[in-house]
């Protein structure tokens, strides 16, 4: 098992209990500014966000279709 270091340098983005180090965030922002993602990836992410917002808007203003609603099954009965 790997020893766990205590302090700010041990903060990992995957560790939900600790915030990400500000210096590490600045380094990631610098790398993103120097090497931006390809245009197709940006369009893909924006397209997914627009699609999800459209689905949420339709659900909010039009309603949820009845065929997608699950009926409550109740408690399962155990045969004795």
C-alpha positions, 0 to 999 in steps of 0.5 A: 500500500502506498503511503498517503502524504498529508498536505496541500501537495497530496490533493488529487482531483479524484479525491472528493474530500479535498479541493484541487490545488490552486496552482495545479488549476492554473497549470491546467488552465495554462496548458489548455490556453497553449494547446486548445482542444480541436474544434470538433471536440468543442462542437461536440461538447456544445452540441451535447449541452444544447441537446440536453437543454432541449430535452430538459426544456421539452420535458419542462414545458410539454411534459413527460410522455405517458409511455415513459412513466413507470407504474409503481410495482408495489412490494414484492410478495414472497411465496410461502 
